[in-house]
């Protein structure tokens, strides 16, 4: 099952893009998003760079980074990590944690 399918089954509306640049463009055009879920390994800018840029431009947006390599060395506050492969239960927990962290900041 794809991540978009998992998100939709969890009751989320999801939009998928292929690059970090496309994600930033979409977030700039549509302010209705409450969370960014990104992979660490993206073409072009990395998921870590994307997450940092999203936190700078959209500080209220929760951020979750999925990685098959574990957590990255320098972690920013407010970023939730999820290890791949993950189940829909793992994803739901990561989303909940990220949303709580974003609300607290």
N, C-alpha and C positions, 0 to 999 in steps of 0.2 A: 504494500500500500504506500502511495506517495505521501509526502509530508502534507501537501495541500489537502489530500483526502482525509488524513488524520485530523487536521485542523478543522475541516468542515464537519467531520463527525463529532468533534468536541464543541460544535456550535459557533465556531469562528467564521468570519468572512475572511477570505485570503486572496491575495494577489501574488502571482509568481513572476519574477523577472530573472534575467540571466546574469546580470552583472551588478556590481556595487553602484556604478554610475547610474544605471537604470533605476535602482532602488531609490537613490537620492532624488532623481528627477520625479519619480512617482510620489514620493513623500512630500516634495515641494508643491506638487500640483493638488494633492488630495490630503487634507489635514485630518481626515477621519480615522486614520490608523492609530492604534494604541500600543502596538508592539511591532518590533522588527525581529524576525527570526532569520538568521543568516548562517551560511556554512562558513567555516574558517577559510577553506580553500576556494576562492572565487577567481574567475579570470579577471585580469586587470588588478584592481585593488583588492587586498585581502579582506576577509570578514572582520578582522581585528581593526583595520584602518576604517572600514565602513562603520563599524560600531562606534569608534571614537568620533567620527564625523557626524554621525546621527546624534550622539550625545551632545555634541557642540551645537548643532543646528536645532535640534528638537529635544531639549532636555527632559521633557515630560514623557517621552516615548520609552517604554520598556524595551530592553534588548536581550535576546538570547542568541548565543553562538553555539552551533553544533559542530563538533569536531571528532574525527576518528583518531586524533593524535593526543587527546586529553586536553587539559587546560593550557592556555598560553602562559608564558613566563610573567609578563607584567599585566595584571588584571586591574581593570578600572572598577570603581564602585558602581553598582547598579547594573552590571552585566552578569547575566546568568549563563552558565555553560551547561551543555548537555552532551554526553558522549554518544557517539554512533557505534553501533546501531542502537536505536532507541525504540521503545514501544509507545503506543498512544498514552499509556499511563505515565511513563517517564516524561513525555512531552507535556502532558497536562500539568504535572507537578512543576516542571520548569517554567511554564507559562504563568502559573499561579504565583510562584516565588518571584518571578520577574515583575509581575504586576504589583505585588505587595511592596517590593523594593522601590519601584518607580513612584508609587503613591506616597511612600514614606519620605521621599526626598523632595 
